[in-house]
Amino acid sequence: TIVTRLVDEGRVHAVFGMGGSGGSQLISGVMRATAGF
């Protein structure tokens, strides 16, 4: 579903955020995942 896809993308962004520059990307990923709901 679209919701599942948004959540999955959010998780991917969160993982990249944690592995890369951190903070802002992690928050962005969480926000995207939350927006999916």
N, C-alpha and C positions, 0 to 999 in steps of 0.2 A: 504493500500500500504506500501511498504518498507519505503518510505519517511515519511508517517504518523507515522509509528511505531517508527522511529528514533526520530521524534519530540516529541512524547509522552514520550519516554524513557528520552529524554533530560529534559522534564518538571519534570518528576519524580525525576531525579537526582538533579535538581535545588531545588525542594521542600525539599528533604532530606538534601541538602547542607545548606539551610536556617535554617532548624530545628536543624541541628546537628553542625558540626564543622565549617560550613559556607563557607567563601571565595573560597578556591580552588575547592571544590565540586560544588559550585554554578557556577563558571566559566566553570568547566568541563561539567556540564549539558548544559549550554548555547552553548558551543562549539560543543557538540554532536548534539544539535538541529539544529545549523547552518549548520553543516556538512551534515545533512539530505537533505538540499536544494542543 
